[in-house]
């Protein structure tokens, strides 16, 4: 009887245990170790960095791998390659920076980095190559080659510009249940403001005539944030966030949808087609599966041999394993009952 009373609480207890086990793998985020506000520009003609391919997403992809090749006469363990977006990150002062000093020499913090010596031949030859995975974030990219470690970085070379075929493309649709049981919310991000294009979702059941649901558009600016470093080296334009509501869904039916933007010339820029199954009618007998994620993180899962090894990879895999264990236990209990 005691076990029966405890059963509904079991998922929460397991999740708490997982979270406790996760804590020992959680340290200082690698990106926060970079003292970008101390960085100086010391361009060296004998150092070089090059990225390829220059054009990404030519077939509509919103993620791509980039190869970065680099060289320097005297290699050091503290040398590193940083990814910057937008590509023009070198500025004498940063907007939003206050105080009597000139401000940071580099106006943007990197969105990711790797140490140059992750390329196995770098320490011996002073040359190397690394791979970075980039996602479409509405801006172009470039790579900075730094010496001096993370605490005293010196920029010695800057790569060519890398860009997605359509940086403004609508990407990353997210679903959430609406205010009523038969409503679904679709939210996505793009580089199109309401003065440039009309956002909408085309949706319907397979075989039926699709309909369009208009979307609201919001954003925020640098001035909306409290202060530095969010307003200075930490600032990155969020683009535009669009939200549409799909209403009057039929219970447990599968729906197909596609996000899009109609430009002023009538051309439509489409996102990738997606689908979902509508919720059951309230009170209807049905099997519900729930997966709980506390924090998805902001890095890849997982790049081999990168600075995230032992940090986010360890966290993600530990947490995913715990969630999987919870699902297995719950399924076992359903089958037993």
C-alpha positions in Angstrom: 0.0 0.0 0.0 2.9 2.3 0.9 4.4 1.5 -2.5 1.2 2.4 -4.3 1.1 5.8 -2.6 4.7 6.5 -3.6 4.3 5.5 -7.2 2.9 8.8 -8.5 5.9 10.6 -6.9 8.5 8.3 -8.4 9.2 10.3 -11.6 9.8 13.4 -9.5 12.1 11.6 -7.1 14.1 10.1 -9.9 14.3 13.5 -11.6 15.6 15.0 -8.4 18.2 12.3 -8.1 19.3 12.9 -11.7 19.6 16.6 -11.0 21.7 15.9 -8.0 23.9 13.6 -9.9 24.2 16.2 -12.7 25.5 18.9 -10.4 29.0 17.5 -10.0 29.6 17.9 -13.8 28.5 21.5 -13.8 31.4 23.9 -13.7 32.2 27.2 -15.1 31.0 27.5 -18.7 34.0 27.5 -21.0 32.9 30.6 -22.9 32.9 32.6 -19.7 36.6 32.0 -19.3 37.4 34.2 -22.2 38.5 37.7 -21.1 37.3 39.3 -24.3 37.2 42.8 -22.6 41.0 42.5 -22.2 41.6 41.4 -25.8 44.0 43.4 -28.0 44.5 43.6 -31.7 48.0 42.5 -32.7 47.7 41.4 -36.3 50.6 39.4 -37.6 51.4 39.1 -41.3 53.0 35.7 -40.7 49.9 34.2 -39.1 46.8 33.3 -41.2 43.4 31.6 -40.8 41.0 30.5 -43.6 37.5 29.1 -43.5 35.7 27.0 -46.2 33.2 26.7 -47.7 32.4 30.4 -48.0 28.7 29.8 -48.8 26.5 27.6 -46.5 23.0 26.3 -46.8 22.8 26.4 -50.6 20.2 23.6 -50.5 18.2 25.2 -47.7 20.1 23.6 -44.8 20.1 25.6 -41.5 23.2 23.9 -40.2 26.6 23.2 -41.8 30.2 22.2 -41.0 33.0 24.5 -41.7 36.7 23.6 -42.0 39.1 26.2 -40.5 42.8 26.1 -41.5 45.4 28.2 -39.8 49.2 28.7 -39.4 51.6 30.6 -37.2 55.4 30.5 -37.0 55.6 29.8 -33.2 52.8 27.6 -31.9 51.7 27.7 -28.3 49.3 25.7 -26.1 47.3 28.9 -25.4 46.5 29.6 -29.1 42.8 29.3 -30.0 40.3 29.9 -32.8 37.1 31.8 -32.0 33.9 32.0 -34.0 32.4 35.5 -34.3 29.0 36.6 -35.7 28.6 39.1 -37.2 31.8 38.8 -39.1 32.9 42.4 -38.5 33.7 42.1 -34.7 36.8 44.4 -34.6 35.9 47.9 -33.4 37.6 50.6 -31.3 34.6 51.0 -29.0 31.4 49.1 -28.4 27.9 50.6 -28.4 26.5 50.5 -24.9 29.9 50.7 -23.3 30.1 53.3 -20.6 33.0 54.9 -18.6 35.9 57.1 -19.3 38.1 54.5 -21.0 38.0 53.8 -24.8 36.1 50.5 -24.3 37.0 47.1 -25.5 39.2 46.7 -28.6 37.0 43.8 -29.8 33.3 44.5 -29.8 31.8 41.0 -29.6 32.4 37.9 -27.6 32.9 34.6 -29.6 29.9 32.3 -29.8 32.2 29.2 -29.6 35.9 28.4 -29.8 38.5 25.6 -29.9 42.2 25.5 -28.9 44.4 25.3 -31.9 46.3 22.3 -30.5 43.2 20.1 -30.9 44.7 19.8 -34.3 47.2 17.0 -33.7 50.1 18.4 -35.8 49.7 22.0 -34.6 52.4 22.1 -31.8 55.0 20.5 -34.1 54.3 22.4 -37.4 52.5 25.6 -36.4 49.7 24.6 -38.9 46.4 22.9 -38.3 42.8 22.4 -39.2 39.6 22.2 -37.1 35.9 21.7 -37.9 33.1 23.9 -36.5 29.4 23.3 -36.8 27.5 26.5 -37.5 23.8 27.2 -37.5 21.9 29.9 -39.3 21.8 32.8 -36.9 20.7 35.6 -39.3 24.3 37.0 -39.5 27.5 36.2 -41.3 30.5 34.6 -39.5 34.3 34.9 -39.4 37.0 33.2 -37.3 39.6 35.0 -35.2 43.0 33.4 -34.5 44.2 34.3 -31.0 47.4 33.9 -29.0 48.0 34.6 -25.3 45.5 32.1 -23.9 42.0 33.0 -22.7 42.9 35.4 -20.0 45.1 37.7 -22.2 44.0 37.2 -25.8 45.8 38.8 -28.7 44.1 38.7 -32.1 46.8 37.8 -34.7 44.7 36.9 -37.8 41.1 37.1 -39.1 39.5 34.7 -41.6 37.4 35.3 -44.6 33.7 35.8 -44.3 31.3 32.8 -44.1 27.6 33.3 -44.8 24.4 31.2 -45.2 22.6 31.5 -48.6 19.6 33.2 -46.8 20.6 34.4 -43.4 17.1 35.8 -42.8 15.4 32.4 -43.5 12.6 31.3 -41.1 14.1 28.6 -38.9 13.6 26.5 -35.7 9.8 26.2 -35.3 8.8 25.4 -31.7 5.4 23.9 -30.6 3.5 24.6 -27.4 -0.1 23.9 -26.4 -2.3 26.9 -26.6 -4.8 28.3 -24.1 -7.3 25.6 -24.9 -6.9 21.9 -25.5 -7.5 22.1 -29.3 -5.0 24.9 -30.0 -1.4 24.7 -30.9 1.2 27.6 -30.8 3.9 27.7 -33.4 6.9 30.0 -32.6 9.9 30.6 -34.8 12.8 33.0 -35.6 13.8 34.9 -38.7 15.6 38.0 -39.9 12.4 39.4 -41.5 10.7 42.3 -39.7 7.1 43.2 -40.3 8.1 46.0 -42.6 9.8 43.5 -44.9 7.5 40.5 -45.0 4.3 39.0 -43.7 4.8 36.0 -41.4 2.3 33.1 -41.4 1.9 29.3 -41.0 0.4 27.2 -43.7 -1.3 24.2 -42.1 -3.9 21.5 -42.3 -4.6 17.7 -42.2 -3.0 15.6 -45.0 -5.3 15.6 -48.0 -7.2 18.7 -46.9 -6.9 22.2 -48.3 -4.3 24.1 -46.2 -5.1 27.3 -44.5 -3.0 30.2 -43.4 -2.7 31.5 -39.8 -1.1 35.0 -39.4 1.7 35.4 -36.9 2.6 38.2 -34.5 6.2 39.6 -34.5 8.2 40.8 -31.6 11.9 41.6 -30.9 14.0 43.4 -28.4 17.0 45.8 -28.7 20.3 46.5 -26.9 18.6 49.3 -24.9 16.1 46.7 -23.4 18.9 45.1 -21.5 20.2 46.2 -18.1 23.8 47.0 -18.7 27.2 45.6 -19.5 28.3 43.1 -20.7 24.8 42.4 -22.2 24.8 45.8 -23.9 28.4 45.7 -25.0 30.5 42.6 -25.9 27.8 40.2 -24.9 25.1 41.7 -27.2 23.9 39.8 -30.2 20.9 40.8 -32.3 18.1 38.3 -31.6 16.3 38.7 -34.9 12.5 38.6 -35.0 10.4 36.1 -33.0 7.1 35.1 -34.7 4.1 33.3 -33.1 1.0 31.9 -34.8 -2.0 30.0 -33.3 -3.5 27.0 -34.9 -7.0 26.6 -33.6 -10.0 24.2 -33.6 -7.8 21.1 -33.9 -9.5 17.7 -34.1 -8.4 15.3 -31.4 -5.5 13.0 -32.1 -5.3 14.0 -35.8 -2.0 14.5 -37.5 -1.4 18.0 -38.9 1.2 19.2 -41.3 2.5 22.8 -41.1 5.1 25.0 -42.7 6.3 28.5 -41.6 6.6 31.2 -44.2 7.1 34.9 -45.0 5.5 36.7 -47.9 7.8 39.4 -49.3 6.5 42.6 -50.8 7.1 41.3 -54.3 4.8 38.3 -53.6 7.6 35.8 -53.3 7.2 33.4 -50.3 10.2 32.3 -48.3 9.4 28.9 -46.7 10.7 27.0 -43.8 11.0 23.2 -43.7 7.7 21.2 -43.5 6.8 19.7 -40.1 4.0 17.8 -38.5 2.4 17.1 -35.1 -0.4 15.1 -33.6 -3.2 17.1 -31.9 -3.9 16.4 -28.2 -6.8 14.0 -27.2 -10.2 15.4 -26.1 -10.2 16.3 -22.4 -11.1 13.2 -20.3 -10.6 10.9 -23.3 -8.8 7.7 -22.3 -5.3 7.8 -24.0 -1.7 7.0 -23.4 0.4 10.2 -22.6 4.2 10.2 -22.8 6.0 13.1 -21.1 9.8 13.9 -21.3 11.1 16.6 -19.0 14.2 18.6 -19.9 15.5 21.1 -17.3 17.9 22.9 -19.6 18.8 22.0 -23.2 22.0 24.1 -23.0 23.6 26.2 -25.7 26.2 23.9 -27.2 26.4 21.0 -29.5 25.7 17.5 -28.3 28.6 16.8 -28.6 31.6 17.8 -30.6 34.5 15.4 -30.1 37.7 16.7 -28.6 36.5 20.3 -27.9 36.5 22.5 -24.9 33.0 21.2 -24.0 34.4 17.7 -23.4 33.6 16.9 -19.7 31.3 19.9 -19.4 28.1 20.0 -21.4 28.6 16.6 -23.0 28.8 15.0 -19.6 25.8 17.0 -18.4 23.7 16.2 -21.5 24.5 12.5 -21.5 23.9 12.1 -17.8 20.6 13.9 -17.9 19.4 12.1 -21.1 20.3 8.8 -19.4 18.3 9.7 -16.3 15.2 10.8 -18.4 15.5 7.5 -20.4 15.5 5.5 -17.1 12.4 7.4 -16.0 10.6 6.6 -19.2 11.6 2.9 -19.0 10.4 2.6 -15.3 7.1 4.4 -16.1 6.5 2.2 -19.1 7.2 -0.9 -17.0 4.7 0.2 -14.4 2.0 0.8 -17.1 2.6 -2.7 -18.5 2.5 -4.3 -15.0 -0.8 -2.6 -14.2 
